[in-house]
Amino acid sequence: MSKLNKYTARSGKDRRKKRRSAFMKLFGVFSIAFAVFIFATIAWFASNNGVTANTGTVSVAGFPFDIATKGSKVRYYDVLDEWGEELGIDYQTGSTTAIDEETYHTGDKLRLRYDSGDGEIGPGDSGQLQLYVIPRIDGALDITVTLGITAYAEIEKFDADNQPIYQKDENDEFILDAFGDKIQETQLVEINSDFAASAGALHNADAVSEAAEYIKAADYLRGHILFFGENGDTSNQNKDLRYYYKKPYTQRTITKTIAAGNKDEAIQIPVYWMWTDTLGQILLPDNSSNKRNGLPILSDTDTTGKAAVKQYLISEKARVFANSNVISDSYINEIADPESFDAGIFKTLSDGYNNADFSIGSKVRYFLIEVTVEST
């Protein structure tokens, strides 16, 4: 399995680019069950999950800024430590810096504090990454933030004779579950092009044979998690005017200029994420069709943002829809136009979106949000 601390100190040329990377790991622990889709507009997903997130930075002397986070809540702290140990990474809470009576954490390996509130994650969930940049120069600073997602499977381990390997305690006794059954050992495996080889090293023939399905599920996850730059209005007295976010980052990049005169100040880079529950919340221009379940991700009056999201669905449809082979660009364009709504086309799109969610829940055990910050 490849390690997560892959952004390391580079050559002198790269140092001159003043590049610094930060990894924000957002944990979603998925418990899978089968289901029947009752409504085409509702994405079903069963989960019983714990969520936490963290961040690590790469220290290279001479960078014009530090990356920082703040907060104190860490959900499933022990799970995170165990996970990091398994991958060969030791996440520390970092050094603390007091700025304007607030405490910020900086350092080589940081835990980014994130609390889901209810400890569960799946379609419909969202959150904010507490990302800050602390300039170490007096002048203006131009930065680019790049967002990415990495998915992991939890694979059962077998020996060379294809027999299960079971967990044992310090006394070499088998560990039993609540039903008295032995618990099989597992290992986290990054879902990438080397997945089949990694699963093969664990002698897991089923995972090897299903490697393409794992890779596809990870791709669906990347397509379904969207990023935004501002909170919306979820408490408007007029329920028809409520929406979640503004400024969709459909290109997964953020460019920002930090003005001069902010040396040693913590400048927040707002990053919100959402795993949207239904396609209608993303694509429908309004609710005149009565097919939209839940608040829209963007205001119905945000024509610029909605156009960007529609183009995202077109260009990334293989990552969004499990049936992308039967979805034409015109399907997406028609549903995005209130004058050309077609219930049959909407059902086809929604079925594809929902089935992609089910694929994610069937194969993905953990996922991470990776953030790279560089001076440009």
N, C-alpha and C positions, 0 to 999 in steps of 0.2 A: 504494500500500500504506500502510495506517495505521502509524504509528510506535508503538513499544512504550513510549516515555516519555510515556504519555498522562495519567498522574497527575501533575499539576503543581501549583504553588502556587495556591490558590483565593482566594476572597473572604475578607474579614475574618470573616464568619460561619463559613465553613468552618475558618478558622484557630482560631476559638474552640473548634471541635470537637476541636482538637489531632490532626488526622488526618495520618498518615504512611503512605506506601505503599512496599512493597518488591516488586520483581519477581524471581522466581527462575526462571531459564531452564534447563530441563533438555533437553539436546539428545539426540535419537535420530536417527541417520542410517540410513535404511532402504534396503536393497538388495532389490529385489522379485524373487520367482520364483513360478511357478505351482505348485500342489500338488494332490494328491488327499487328502481327509480319509479316513483309514483307520478311526479310532475316533471315535465321536461324543463321547467324553469327553475327547479330546485336541485342544486348539486348535493347529493347525499354523500356523507363521509362520516364513518364511525371512528372516534378517537378517544383515548384516555391518556392524556399526554402531560408531560412536564416541559416547561420552557425555561431556558436561560440563555444568555448571550454574553459574549466577552469580546475583547479585542486584543490583538498583539501588535506591537510596532517594531520595526527594525531600526536599531540605533546606528546611525552613521554620523560621525563627527562633522560639524560644519553645516548641517541643514539649517535653513532659515526659520524653521518652525518646529514645534512639538505637536504631537497628537495626544489628546487627553479625553477623559470621560469623568463623570461624577455620578454619585448615587451610592446607595448602600445595599440595596436588595439584590440578592443573587438566588434565584430559584434553583433547586436541585444542585447545590454547591458540590456535594460529594460525587454526584454523577459526573459533573464537569471535570473534577479532578481525576476520576477514574478514566474517563474518556481521553483526557489529555495524556495521562500516563501511558495508556495503550498505544497512542499514536507517537509517543516519544516526545511530548511537549509538556513543559512545566509552566503553567500559567500562574503568574504572580499578580498580586493586587497592585503592584507598582509603588512608586514614590508618590507622596502627596505634596501638592503645591497649593497654598492659600492665595486666592485672588478675590478681592472684594468680599471678604468674609465667607467665600465659598471654597470648599475643598475639592480639588481636582486630582485625578490619578494620572500620572504619566510614567513612562518606563518602557522597557524592552517588550514585556509581555503583560498585557492588561486584561482584566475581565471587564467587559462592557456591561454595565448593569441594565438588565431588562427584566421586567416582571409583567407577565401576561394578566395578572389579576386572579384568574381562576385556574391557572396551571395547565390549561389545555390549548392546543393549537390545531388548526385545520382550516378548511375553507370558511371564510367569513371573519377570520382573525386578522389582527393588524397591530401595529406598534410603532414606536419611534426609537431610533438609534441615537443615543446621547453622544454625538461626535462633536469635538471641539478642536480648533486649531489655535495654538498659542504662538504668535509671531515672536521671533527672537531678534528681529531687526526693526529699525524705526521706519523704514520706507514701506511703500505699498507692496503687497504680495498677491500674485496671481496663482491660484491653485485649481487643479482639476481633480475631481473625485470620480472614481470609476467603481460601479457596483456590480457584483457578480454573485452567483449562487452555486454552491457545491453540495451534492447529495451523497448520503451514505446508506448502505444496507447493513443489516446485522445478520451475518451468515453463520449457520450452525456448522460446527466443526466435526469432521470424521477422521478416523485414522486411515492408514494406507490400505487396510482391508475393508474399508467402507463401513466400519463400525462406529457408532456415535461415541464421542468423547464427552464424558460427564464431569460436572464440576465436583470438586472435593474440597473439604475444609482442611485446616492445618493438621488435623489428625488423620488425614488420608481417608476420611469417611465421605461417602457420597452425600451431597447436599440435596435435600428433598423439597419439593414444593408443597403447597397446602393440601394437596391430594395424596401426598406420599410418593409421588413419582420423582425419579431422578431428573435433574435439570441439566440439559445439554450445554456444553460450552459454546460460546459464540464469539465472533470477532467482527469488528467494524471494518467495512471495505468501501473505499471510495468508488462511486459509480462513475467510471470513466472507460476509455477504450481498453484499459488493461483489466477490466472487471473479470472477464472469463478466466484469465490467468491467475488472478488473485483468489477467485473462488476455487479454482482447481488446486491451488496450493493447500486449501483447507479440505480437499477431497470431497467437496460438495457438488456432486454430479448434477443435482437439480438446478442449482444456481448457475452452473456452467451452461447448461442447456437453455436456460432462460435469460442469458446475459443480454440479449437484444431487448428483451422486455424491461429489464432493469434500466438499461441505458435510455430507453424511450421514456420511462417513467420519470427519470431524473430530468430529462429535457422538458417534459410537461411541467414539472415543478418550476423550472426556470421561466417558462412562459406564463405561468399563472400568478406568480408573485410580481406585483407592480410596485413601483417606487414613486414618491411624490415629494414636493418641496414645501408645501404649506397645508395646514389643517383647513378643513372646510367649515360648514355650518351645520352641525347635527342637532341643534336645539332651537331652531327657528320656530316661532309660534305657528307659522304656516307650515304644516308638515310637507306640503308639496314643494317647498323651497329648500328642504334639508338635503345635504350632500356631504360626502366624506372629506374630499381633498381638493387642492388646487395644484397647479404646476406638475403635471405628470412627467416623469423622467423616462420617456419611452426609449431613449437611446442609452439609458443606464449610465449617463455621465452628468456631472454637475460642474459648471465653471463659476468661479467666484473671485472677485477682487476684494481683498481686505485692505481697507484704506490705510494710509500712513498714519502714524501716531498711535498705533495699537500694540506697541511692543509690550510683551509680557501680560497681555490681556487675553482672556479666553473668549474666542469668537465662535459661536455655535454655527455648525453647518447642519441645518435641519434636514433630516432624512426620515421619511415615513414609509412604511411598507404595508401592503395589504394583499392577502390571499383572498381575492374576491369570491364570494359564495356562488353567485350566478352570473351567467353571461349577460342577462338583461340589465344588470347594474352597470355593466361596462359599455355595452353597445347601443342600447335603445336610446333614442334622442329625447324621449319623454315617456310618460306612462299612458298615452292615449290608447294603447293596445290592451291595457290592463294585464300585461304579461311580466311586468317588472316586480320581482319580489325583493324587498329591502331597499335601502337608500341607494341612489346612484353614486358612483365613485366621484363623479364631477357634477357640477351644477349644469342643469339643462341649458342655461344661457352661456356656458363656457364653450363657445363654438370652436375656438382655437384648440383648447385642450381635447375636446371630443374628436376633432379632426385628427389630431396626433395619435390618439388611442385607436381610432379606426384604422389608420395606416399601420399602426403596430400590429393589430390583429391580422391585417392582410399580409404583411411582410413576415410575420412570425406564426402564421396559422398552423404550421407543422408542429409547433411547440404548444399550441393552444387547444387544438381540436384533435381528438383521437381518430376522427373520420376526415382528416384534412384532404384525403385523396378525392373526396366527392364534393368538396367545398370550393367554389369559385370565388374570385374577388367580387363578382357581382352580387353574390349572396350577402356578403358583409355590407356592401354598399347599399343594398336594398333595405336591410334591416336598420341601418343607420339613418335612413331617410323616412320621416314620418308619413310621407305620401305614398310609399311603396311597400308598407309592411305586409308580409306574407306569413301566415301562421305556420304553414308547412315548412318554409325555409327556416323560420325561427326555431322550430322543433328540431330540425336537422342540426343546426348550429349548437343549440343547447344540449342535445344528446351528446354531441362530440365533446363539448366542454366538460359535461358531467362525467363522461366515461374516462376522460383524461384524469380528472380528480380521483376516480376510483383506482386507476392504474397507479397513481402516486401513492395512495394509501396502501396498496397491495405490495409495493416494492421498497418504498423509501422509509427508513427508520429514523434518520437524523438529517437535518440540513443546516447549512451554514450560509450566512450572508458575508461575503468578502468585500472589503472596502479598500481601495488603493487611493492614496492621496499623494499628489506630486505637485511641485512648484513648476509653473510653466512660464 
